[in-house]
Amino acid sequence: MVTIEQSAVVKIKSLLADETTEGLKLRLYVSGGGCSGFNYGFTLEADKEEDDFVIDNLVVDAMSMQYFDNATIDFTSDKLKGSQFVISNPNAKSTCGCGSSFSV
């Protein structure tokens, strides 16, 4: 299961509140590529697939969920790095410097 820290919950709600389309959720997914093999991705979408996992306002497809077992999603704001979602993933054997890609 994925743990969503309170700061990430607040940011997700804020992002969704700024949208005019009703029923949107933030989708977290994994795709191939990046300097470490897989990329994390986020998108807003209204569609939900039958095999999606829904945690608060976060949606994760079944294929991606296998990479997020026991992962934690946080949101940080730093004057030097900017604001970003941070994924702490115990399944990642290595990550890139920016933290947006990983390998298993």
C-alpha positions in Angstrom: 0.0 0.0 0.0 1.0 3.6 -0.6 1.3 6.1 2.3 0.4 9.7 1.5 1.8 12.2 4.0 -0.4 15.1 5.1 1.5 17.7 3.1 0.9 15.7 -0.1 -2.8 15.3 0.8 -3.1 19.1 1.2 -1.3 19.8 -2.0 -3.4 17.3 -4.0 -6.6 18.8 -2.6 -5.3 22.3 -3.5 -4.4 21.2 -7.1 -7.9 19.7 -7.6 -9.6 22.7 -6.1 -8.0 24.9 -8.7 -9.5 22.9 -11.6 -12.9 23.5 -13.1 -13.5 19.9 -14.2 -15.4 17.9 -11.6 -14.3 14.4 -10.5 -10.6 14.9 -11.3 -8.1 12.8 -9.4 -4.3 13.0 -9.4 -2.9 9.9 -11.1 0.5 8.5 -10.1 2.1 6.2 -12.6 5.3 4.5 -13.6 6.6 4.6 -17.2 9.8 3.2 -18.8 12.6 5.7 -19.4 14.7 8.1 -17.4 18.3 7.8 -16.4 17.6 5.0 -14.0 15.1 2.9 -16.0 11.6 3.9 -14.8 10.1 7.4 -14.4 7.5 8.5 -11.9 4.7 10.6 -13.4 1.7 12.6 -12.3 -1.3 13.7 -14.3 -4.8 15.0 -13.6 -7.6 12.8 -15.0 -11.3 12.1 -14.5 -11.3 8.6 -15.8 -10.9 5.7 -13.5 -10.1 2.2 -14.7 -11.7 -0.9 -13.1 -8.3 -2.1 -11.7 -7.2 1.3 -10.4 -6.3 1.7 -6.7 -7.8 4.9 -5.2 -6.2 6.4 -2.1 -7.9 9.7 -1.1 -7.7 11.7 -4.3 -4.7 9.7 -5.7 -5.3 7.1 -8.4 -2.7 4.4 -9.2 -3.1 1.8 -12.0 -2.5 -1.8 -11.1 0.7 -2.2 -13.2 2.3 0.8 -11.5 1.1 -0.1 -8.0 3.4 -3.1 -7.9 6.3 -0.6 -7.9 4.8 1.4 -5.0 4.4 -1.3 -2.4 5.2 0.4 1.0 6.2 3.7 -0.7 5.5 7.1 0.9 4.5 10.2 -1.0 5.3 13.6 0.5 5.2 17.2 -0.8 8.1 19.5 -0.1 8.7 23.2 -0.7 12.2 24.5 -0.8 13.4 27.9 -2.0 16.4 26.4 -3.9 14.8 23.3 -5.4 11.2 24.5 -5.7 8.1 22.6 -4.7 7.7 18.9 -5.6 6.1 15.6 -4.7 8.8 13.3 -3.2 8.4 9.6 -3.5 10.3 7.4 -0.9 10.3 4.0 -2.5 11.8 1.1 -0.6 11.6 -1.0 -3.8 14.0 1.2 -5.8 17.4 -0.3 -5.9 18.8 3.0 -7.3 17.5 6.4 -8.1 18.8 9.4 -10.2 20.0 12.6 -8.6 16.7 14.4 -9.2 14.6 11.6 -7.7 12.2 11.3 -10.7 13.5 8.0 -12.0 14.5 4.7 -10.4 15.4 1.1 -11.0 14.3 -2.1 -9.4 
